[in-house]
Amino acid sequence: MRPTAKSTGATNKTTSKLSTYRAKRDPQKTPEPMGSKKVTARKARANNTFVIQEHHARALHWDFRLEHGGVLVSWALPKGLPIDPKVNHLAVHTEDHPLDYAKFQGSIPRGEYGGGDVTIWDHGTYDCEKWRDDEVKVVLRGTKASGRYVLFPTKGKNWMIHRMGPVATDYEKMPAQIKPMLAEAGELPRVSDDWAVEFKWDGVRAMVYVEGGRVRARTRNDNDLVATFPELRDIGLFLGSRSAILDGEIVALDGAGRPNFGVLSHRLHLTSKSSIAKLATSTPANFLAFDLLYLEGKSLLQLSYDERRQLLESLELQGDTFTTPPFVTDRKASELLDIARERGLEGLVMKKRDGVYSPGQRNGQWIKVKNFRTQEVVIGGWTEGKGARSGSLGALLLGVPAKDGLSYVGKVGTGFSADARTEMLESLTPLAQQKTPFLNRLSPVDTNLAHFVHPTLVGEVQFAEWTADGRLRQPSWRGQRPDKSAKDVIREP
C-alpha cells in the first residue's frame, strides 16, 4: 500500500493499517513489537520521527521508516540513503510498521519473515514538505542522516529515493580505483621506533572497496576478485553501512595455518561457480587487511601509517574469513623475522610510521625483507616433457622485462603439480607465436625444443641466486600470477 493521505489518516485506523504487518508475524516466535495502543496514541501527536535500521536479513539492507498517521510508513533501501544527488537509490515500499518498532533492536529468528539481526543505524525527527500518492518530500534531522530527500514511485512496490541539494562539503566520493603502494627490496633498518613491521604474506594483493554492504575487490592489474573469492562478501556484511577501502592480502592457509600459494594459484584459475563454491567451503581464503585508505566519505591517503592503522583497528575486523594482522615496531623486527622463518613465511614488510600512502609507488617508505628469494617472471615459451611427461609441459622459458624487450633469465621445470602443468599448458596454447619474444639467445637445444608464446602471462619462482650471466639458479615454480601484469614485473635485486 502506498503512503497516501487516506492510508495514513486518523489514529483510530491504526489497527487496520497494521493488519498486513501482523499477518506476516507470529508474536510467539519473534521479539518484534506488535503495536501498542498506548504508544500509538501518545506518539501520534508528534508525528514527525524517523528511524533507519540496519537489517542483516537474507540480503543486507536498511529500513527507512517515517512516522505518519500513527504508524511507521516503511521502505527497504538495498544500498542505504544516497549521498550523491546524482545517484538515486532503490526504495522498496513495505508494509506499515507500529510506532514502537522505532526502538526495536534485536534478532528475528531465522526462518521467520525478515529473519536476521536488526540495529538502529540512525534516528531523529523530520519536517514534511510534501506527502501524496506520487511524492514524499522530507527534511531529515538525525545524527548521521540529515538533509532533504524525496521518494517517488516507479513500478509496483519499487520507489526511488533522491537526495536534494549539494553533497556535504566535507564528503569525498569513494574513488573508483586506488593503485596499491609497493615495497622495495631491502634489509632490516637500524634499531629504532621509526618503522612498523608486519609479516609479508604469501598471497594475492587486493584492494577491497565496501559501500552499502556491497564489495568490490580488484588485483594490482584491476582484475575482479569477488567472483573467485566470494568469501570477500563477508566483509561487506560485517561493515554494513560503513564505507571503506581496505588494502590487504588474500591468502589460503594450510593445515598448519601457513599461507599456501599453490592452493591460491589454483583458485585463481577456476571459472566454475560450483567448483569455487566448493573450495570456498572446504578451504576458505582469508583476507588480511593491513591498511585503510578511505572511511565514511573521507580519504585517508595523506594520513600517516600510525593514523591509518589506528582507524583500521577501530573497525575491529575479525571474522571467519577476514582479520587485521598484528604489527610491531622495528625494535622487535629481528624477533619477528625469526618467527617468520619458523613458520615458513616469506619475510617482513617495514613501513615508515609517519609515511603517507603513495598509490602505485615504490619510494622507500615500504621495504620488504625476505627469508627466501622469489622473482616474478614473464612466460615467453615452454618445452615439452620427456619420458612419462612426453607431450605435456616440461619446463617454462622465463623472462624479465628489460629496456628494449624481454630478457631471458632461464627455465623452470620443478615445483609443478600434475594439475598445474595441465592448467599452464591450457593457458599457453592460445598464446602461441613463431618468433621468440626474448632479446637474448637461448641455447640451441632450448631453441629447437621451444614453443614460443606471446609474453603476457606472469608467474613466480623461488630460486637460490642470480648467476653472473643473469640467469636464475635453481628456480622452482611457485604458481601463476594472473593478478600481475607483465609490464609491472621488475628484477628483484
N, C-alpha and C positions, 0 to 999 in steps of 0.2 A: 504493500500500500504506500503510495507516495505521500509526502508530508504536506497535504493540503490544509487549508483553513478549516474545512469541515472535519477532517480526520483528526485534528488536534484542537478540538474545541473545549468545552467545559469539563471541569473535574469529574462530574458525575458520569461521564462517558469513559472514564479511565479503564474500567473493568473490561469493556468490550474491546478497547484498543489493545489490551494485553492478552486477549484470547489466543492469538497466534503464538505469542511468546510462551504462554503457559502450556499450550498443547504440545510444544516441542520438548518440554522438560518434565522430568519426574522429580518432585521435591524430596522424595525418599532416596534419590540416587545422586543428586547434585547439590552442592552448597550454595548455588546461585539464589539470590533473593527472588521471591515470587510476587513482590509488590505489596507493601504495607499501606493500608488506607490512611494511617496516621501520618506517615511520611509524605504520602501523596497530597493530602490536604494542606500540610504545613508548607511544603516546598512549592506548591503550585502558585503561591502568592508572589514568589520572586521570579520564577520562570525564566531565568537567564544564566543558568550554569551550563558548563560543558565539561566533558571528560574525554580523554583519549587513552584507550587501554591497549597495551601491547599483548597480543594474543598468540601464543605459541600453539596453535592448533595443527591440523594436518598440514596446513600451509601457513607460515608466519604472516600475520597482517596486523593492522591497527584498527581498532573500532572507534569511530568518531561519533560521539553522541551529544546532541543538543537538547536541552530541556525545552519542551514546548507543549503547552496544554496538558500538563500533569503527567507526561511520560518523557522518556528519552528517545527522541527520533534518531535512528541509527544508520550508519553506513560503515561498511568494511573497506578499508583502504589497503590494498595489497602492498603498496610502496610507501605508505605513510603520507603525511602532508607534503605537498610540493613546496620547495623553497624558491625555485626559479620561476618567475612569471611566464617564461617562455615554454615551460613544460607542465602540462596538465597531468593529473594522476587519476586513475580509475577509482570510482567510489561506488561500491555495490550496495544499493539500498536494502536494508534488512528489516526485520520486524521491530516494532516499538518495544523498548525495554522499560521496566519500572524505575522510578526515580532513585530508589535505594541501590540500584546497580551502579550508580556513580561512585560508590565507595567500595565496590567489590574487588577484591584481590584474592586469588586462590587457584586451586587446581580442580578443573572439571574432569571427572573420571573419563579415561579412555573408553571409547565405545558409545559415550553419551553425545548428544548434539553439542558441537563446539568443543569436544574434549581437548584438554591441554591447559597450560598454565596461563593465567591472566594477571597482569600487573598494571598499575596506573602509571602511564607514561607522563601525562600532564593533566591538569585540571584548572579551572578558573571560571570566569564569567564572560559573557559576550553581549554585544549590542546587536540587535536585529535590525537591519536596514531594509530587508525585503523578505517576505515569506509567502510564496504562492506555488501553484502546481509546477511551473516550469522554471523556477529560480528561487534559491535561498541564498541570501547575501548577509554575512555576519562579520563582525569585527571581534576577534578573539583577544582576550586579555588573560593569558596564562603565564606560567613560569618559563616554559620552553616555546610554546606556540603563541604567537602574537601577530596581529595584522589583519588585513581584510581578505576574506575568502568568499568565493561564490561557488555554489553547487548547481548543476543543471543536468537534466536527464538526457540520455542519448537513445537507448533502446532497452525496453523492458525494465529490469531492475538496475541496469547499468547507468550510472551517472558519471560525471566528471567533476573534479574539484580543482579550482584555479586560484592561484594566489594573485591578488590585485596589488598594484603598486610595486615599487622597486625592491630588489633584494636588500637585506640588511647590509649596511655599509661595511661591517666587519666580517662579512661572509665571503669566503673564497670557494669557487666552484671546484669540485674534485677534478684533478687533471685526468685526461683520458689515458695517459701513459707517462710513467717515470722510468727512465733507464736506471738500472741498478748501479750503485757505486762499486768500483772494483779495487782489488788489493794488489799491491806489488809484492813480488817475492823478496824475502829478506831474512834477517836474523833477529834474535831477541834483542831489544834495545837495552841500554844500561838500566840498572835497577832504579825505579822512580815510581811516582804515582801518576805519571802523565798519560798512561795508556790503560785502556780497558782490554782485557784478554778473554777471548771466547774460544771454544773448540771450533776447529774447521770441520764442518760436516760434509760427509761424502754423499752428496745428493744432487738435486736439481734446484737451482736458484729460481725463486718465484716471487713475483710482485703480486700481492693479493689485494684487490680492491673490493671493499664491502660498503654497500649503500642500500638502505631499505631492506636489510636482511638478505640481500642477494650478493652473490660473489662472482667476481671476475678474477682470473688468475692467468698471468702471462709469463712466458720464459724471456730470457735475455733477447732472443730474436723474435719476440712478440707472437709466439705460438700459444694457443689456448691450452690450459691445463685442467680445467674443471671436468671436461668430458673424460679425460684419462684418470683423473683423481677426484671422483665425486665426493670423497671424504672432506674436501675443502669446503663444501657447503655447510658443514657443521660449524665453521667459524661464523658464517652469516647468522645462523640460528642463535649462536651464543651472544654475538654483539647486538642483535636485534636492531633497534633504531639507530645505534651509533654508527656513524660513517667513518671509515678509516682506510688508510693504505698501509699495508704491512710488507716489510721486506724480510725474506726468510728463505729457508731451505726445506724442500720436500725430501724426506728420507724414508727408506724401507729398512726396518730393523730385523736382524736375525734372532734366533732363539736366545742368544746371549745379550740381546739389547744393543748390538752394534750395527751401524749402518751397513747395508749390503747393496752396493751399487749395481751388481749384476741383476738382482731382483727388480730394482728400479728401472734399469735399462729395458728389461723385458716388458714392463708395464707400459713404457713409452711407445712400444711398437704395436700394442693391442688396438684393434679397431672394433672388435665385437663387444657390444654393450653387456652381453651376458658374461663374457669372459672377464671383463673389467669389474663387473659387479661381484663376481665370484671371488676374485682376488682381493677386492676391497673389503670383503667379509673375512676371508681366511688369512690374508696378510695385508692388513690396512697400512697405508702410508701415513706418515706423520708430518705435520707442518711445524717447523721450529721457527717462531717469529723472533728475530733478533733486532729489528728496528721498526720504528713507527714514523711515517713521513707525512701523514695528513690525519687530522682528527676533528670531527664535528665542525666542518667548514673552515678549518684553519690549516694552512700549510706549515709544516714543522721543519722544512729543509734548512732554514737558517738558524735553527736552534742547535746547541751543542749536543754532542753524543750523550752526555750526562742528562741533559734536559729531556731529550727524546726518550732515553731509556727509562727515566722516571715516569713519564707519561705512558710508555708501553707497559710497565709493570702495574700501573694503576688500573689497566684493563683487566688484570687478573686472568689472562688467557690460560686456561687449564681445562683440558678435555681429553677424551679417549684418543683423539686424532690430532691434537694440536697442543702446543705449550710454548712458554717462553724459557729458553735455556738460560742457565746462570752465567755469570762472568766474574772475574776477579781483577784486581789491579796488577800491574806488571811486577810488583814486588814478589808476587807468587807465581809468576809466569813459568819459571823453570819447573815448579812443582806440578803445574797444570800440564806442561809438556810431557812430564814423566807419566802422568795419568793417561794422557792421550796415547802414548806408546803402549802402555799396558793394555789398553782397551782396543788397540789396533786402529785408532783413529788417524786421520790424515795429518793432523797437526793443529796449529793455533792460528787465530787471526787477531792481530793487535790493532786497536783503534784509538786514535787520539781523542782523549776525553773532552777536549774543548773544540774539537773539529766539527764543522757543519757537514751536511750531506751534499756531496757533489755528484749529481746523476751522470752515469756513464763515464766517469773519470777515474784514472789511476794517478793520484797526486801525492803519494807518500803518506797520506793520512791514515791509510789502512795498509798493514803489512801482513802477509801470510808466511808462516814458519812451518815447513813441512817435515814430517818424520820420514817420509819416503818420497822419491821423485816421481812426479806424474807430468805428463805432457799431453795437451790437446793436439790432435793431428787431423789433417785433411786426407781423405782417402782418394788416391789417384789411380788405383788399379788393384788387381788381385791375380794370384796364381792358383792353379788347380792343385788339389792334394794328390798324394801318391799312395799306392797300396790300397788299404781299406777306404781311404778318402778320395780315391780317384773319381773324377767327375764332380767333386764338391769343392768347397773353398779350402785352399791350403794355407795361404797367407795373404795379408793385405799389404799393399805398397803405400807407404805413408809419406806425406809431405808437410811442410810448414810454409806459410806464405812468406815470400821474400819481396824485395823491392820490385822486381820485374816479372814475378810469377810464383810458381810453386817449387820450393827447394826439396829435393828428395832427401829423406832422413832415415830410410831403412824400411824393413818389412817386419811384420809380426805374425807369427803362426801359432803362438801358445796363448792360453787363457780363455779359449773359446769353449763353450759347451756345445753339444751337438745342435741344440735348438738355435743357439746364437749364430752358428755357421750357416744354418739354413736361412734364418731371418736376414743375415747380412747379404747372402747371395741374392735373395729375392729383392733386396733394396738396390743392389748394384746393377742387376741385369738391365733395367730400363735406362741406365745412365751410360751404357757402352759407347765408346768412341774409338776410332782407329789411331788417332795421334796421341803420343804421350803428353801428359799435362805438366811433366816435370822439366825444370830448367836444366838440371844436370843429368848426365848419362847414368843409366843403370848398367849393371854387369850384363855381359852378353847372354848369360843364362837366364837372368830375370827378364831381359828384354824379349827373348824368344818365347818365354812361357807366359808373358804378361797379357792380361786383358785390361786395357785401359778404360777409365770411366771419366765422365765429366766431374771435376773435383768440387762437389757441393756437400758431400756427407762428412760429418765430423765425428771423431771418436776420441777415446782417451786410453793411454797406455801408462803402465808403470815400468820404470827402467832403472838400470844401475848408474849410468853416467853418459855424458856426451863423449864421443871419440874425437880424436884430433881432426878427423876429416868431416866432422859434423853429422855423424850418424848416432842413432840411439843404440846403446849397448844393452843387450839382454832385455828387450822390451817384452812386456806381457800385456795382452789385451784386457782392458777393464770394462769396456762397453761403448756402445754408440751414444753420441750426444746430440739428439735432434733438437735440444734446447739451445744449441750454439750454432752460429753462422760461420762459414769458412773464413769470411773476411775478418772475423773477430779473433781468430786464433793467432797467438803470438808465441815465439820461442821462449820458454822459461829459462832464466839464467842458471 
